[in-house]
Structure formats: C-alpha cells, structure tokens
Amino acid sequence: RAYYEGYFMRGFAYVVLGYELLFNISYMFSRVFVHVPVHQEHVHTPFGLFLAIFHGSFSLLMFIALIAFFLIASRGYARGENYFREHSRLTMSFVTAWTISIFSGVLFFFILYVH
C-alpha cells in the first residue's frame, strides 16, 4: 500500500516488528545458549550446520535491517515522500534479502524435521 498509494501504515509496521521481536527473536535468543537436537540420534551434516549458522545470523541481520528500514521509511513518509517508490532499488534489495532469509528458514525446517 505504501509503494502504490504513498500511505505508510505505521501502526501495522510496529505490530510486525513487535511480532518479530516477541516470537522470532525471543526464540533465537533462547537457542543461543543451549543446543539440544530434536532427535538425539540425528547427526548434523556439514550443509545442515552451515544452513543453521547462515539462517540464524542472516535472520538477525535482517531483523536489525528491518528496524532501520522501517524507521527511515516512516520518517520519509511523514515528510510526504513515497520512500519505497523513490528508493525502489533499496526496497527491492531488502525484499530479496528478506525472501532469502525466509526460504533459508523453510529449507532448514525441511532438512531438520521432514528429511
């Protein structure tokens, strides 16, 4: 809606940030200090370990970027600037990186629980 109509739903953005913080970041934080395999007999492959490290690190980086991106965009929209449209390369780069973060999590879930 912000991209096409120039209206940034600030309240919705903060709900998304709150959700991310409450569920995803608190989950990652709880897993930092203890690693207990879901299946004790499961042996982690080098790819699985790489994917776990990549997904955890990249997701945290993307969360920090999300906060910065929302704050900067919110200020731009408050000034009457259609921030996402006027910075479309940055917006598409962020969306691409966020998509990679999501799909790395899906792949990690599949390898850990389905495979």
N, C-alpha and C positions, 0 to 999 in steps of 0.2 A: 504494500500500500504506500509506503514511504517513497519507493522508487517511482511509481507511476503517478501518484496523486500529490506527492510532496507533503504528506501528513505522516509524521513520525509518532507512532503510538508509544509514547514514553512509558506509560504505566505497564503496558504489556511487555516492553523490553525489560523493565525491572522485575517483573514476575518471572520471565525466562531466566534472568541472572540469578534470582533467588532459588529457582528450581535447580539450576545447575549447581549452585553452591550447596544447597541442602542435600541433594541426593548424590550427584556425581562426585563432587569434590570431597564431601564427607566420606563417601565410600572409598575413594582413592587414598585419602588420608588414613583411614582405618587399616588399609592393606600395606601401608608403608613399613610398619614395624614388625609385622608378622606375615609370614608366607606359609600357609598351610594348604597343601594340594587338596583339591576337592576329592580326588580319587587317589588314595595313598599309593596304589600300585602304578599310577600313571608316571611315566618317565617323560620329562620335557625334552623336546627336540631342540636343536640349536635355532631353528626357524621360529619355533614357539616362544622360546626365550627372547629372541630378537623382537618378535612381534609384541610381546608383553612390555618390553622396555620401550619400544618405539611408541606404542599406543599410549602408555601411561605418561611418558614425557611429552609427547606431542599434544595430547589432550589437555594437559596442564598448561602448556604454552598457548594453546588455542583459547583456553578459558581466560587467561590474562589478556590475550589479544581481543577477546570478545568484550571484556570490560572497557578497555581503552577505546575500541571501535565504537561501542555504544555511547560512551561519554563524549567523544569527539563529534559523532554524528548528532547526538542530542543538542549539543551547543550549536552546530551548524544549522539544524532545523529551527532552533529558537531564533536565529538571526534571519530566517526566511530563506535559507539556502537549501536546495534539494541535494543534500550531501551525497547520498548514494548514487544519484544520477550524475552529479558533477564530478564525482570521483569513481567512475564506473570501473576502471581497471583495478583500483584498490578493492572495491566491492566484490568484483568477480574473483580476484585473487583470494580474498577472505572466504568467499563461499566455496571455492575449490579446496582450499586447505581444510575448511570445516568438514566438507564431504569426505576428504581423505581420513580425517580423524574418526568420523562416524563409521566408515567402511572398515577401517583397521580394527575398530571395536567389534564389529559384526564378524569379521574374519577370525579375530581372537576368540570370540564366543564359540564360533563354529568349531574351531580347532580344539578348544578346551572341553566343550560339553557334547558336541554332536559327533565329532570324528572318533 
